Amino acid sequence: MGKIEIIIYSSKNCHHCTIVKEFLETQGFEFEIRNIANKYNRKELMELGFMSVPVTIINGRPILGSDLNKLIEVINEELER
């Protein structure tokens, strides 16, 4: 079974970011939050080609927005590796 590394690029008062974080918490996943108020995190996000949040990176695979079905799909694929 594969290991899951999750990074969430987020910002304060971002409703969709909260949806993603709460979902992953209820599923028992640990994750790192990178707040884009920090200029280094914002630069990283832009270098990935994104200008808005949330962006969830699962084992290097980016997902824009709060599509929980897509999160589940990618997590399951990564767990099967």
C-alpha positions as CSV (number, residue, x, y, z in Angstrom):
1,M,0.0,0.0,0.0
2,G,1.3,3.4,-0.9
3,K,2.3,6.3,1.3
4,I,0.3,9.5,1.0
5,E,1.9,12.9,1.3
6,I,-0.5,15.8,1.2
7,I,0.2,19.5,1.0
8,I,-2.7,22.1,0.9
9,Y,-2.0,25.6,-0.4
10,S,-4.6,27.7,1.4
11,S,-5.4,31.2,2.6
12,K,-7.2,32.6,5.6
13,N,-11.0,32.8,5.3
14,C,-11.1,30.5,2.3
15,H,-14.3,28.5,2.5
16,H,-13.2,25.9,-0.1
17,C,-9.9,25.5,1.7
18,T,-11.8,24.7,4.9
19,I,-13.9,22.1,3.1
20,V,-10.8,20.3,1.9
21,K,-9.0,20.4,5.2
22,E,-12.1,19.2,7.2
23,F,-12.7,16.4,4.7
24,L,-9.1,15.1,4.9
25,E,-9.2,15.4,8.8
26,T,-12.4,13.4,9.0
27,Q,-10.8,10.7,6.7
28,G,-7.8,10.5,9.1
29,F,-5.2,11.9,6.7
30,E,-2.3,14.1,7.9
31,F,-1.4,17.1,5.7
32,E,0.8,20.1,5.6
33,I,-0.8,23.5,5.2
34,R,1.1,26.2,3.2
35,N,-0.6,29.5,3.7
36,I,-0.2,31.8,0.7
37,A,0.0,34.9,2.9
38,N,3.6,33.7,3.2
39,K,5.4,35.1,0.1
40,Y,7.5,31.9,-0.3
41,N,4.4,29.7,-0.3
42,R,2.6,32.0,-2.7
43,K,5.7,31.9,-5.0
44,E,5.7,28.1,-4.9
45,L,2.0,28.0,-5.8
46,M,2.6,30.3,-8.7
47,E,5.5,28.2,-9.9
48,L,3.2,25.3,-10.0
49,G,1.0,27.3,-12.4
50,F,-1.8,28.2,-10.0
51,M,-3.1,31.6,-8.9
52,S,-6.0,30.6,-6.6
53,V,-6.6,28.2,-3.7
54,P,-7.1,25.6,-2.5
55,V,-4.6,23.6,-4.4
56,T,-4.1,20.1,-2.8
57,I,-0.9,18.3,-3.8
58,I,-1.2,14.5,-3.3
59,N,2.1,12.8,-3.8
60,G,3.0,15.5,-6.3
61,R,-0.3,15.4,-8.1
62,P,-2.1,18.8,-8.0
63,I,-5.8,19.2,-7.6
64,L,-7.4,22.7,-7.9
65,G,-10.5,23.5,-5.9
66,S,-12.6,21.5,-3.4
67,D,-13.7,18.6,-5.6
68,L,-13.9,15.9,-2.9
69,N,-14.6,13.1,-5.5
70,K,-11.4,14.0,-7.3
71,L,-9.5,14.0,-4.0
72,I,-10.8,10.5,-3.2
73,E,-10.0,9.3,-6.7
74,V,-6.3,10.5,-6.5
75,I,-5.9,9.2,-2.9
76,N,-7.2,5.8,-3.9
77,E,-4.9,5.7,-6.9
78,E,-1.9,6.6,-4.8
79,L,-2.8,4.0,-2.1
80,E,-2.8,1.3,-4.8
81,R,0.7,2.1,-5.9
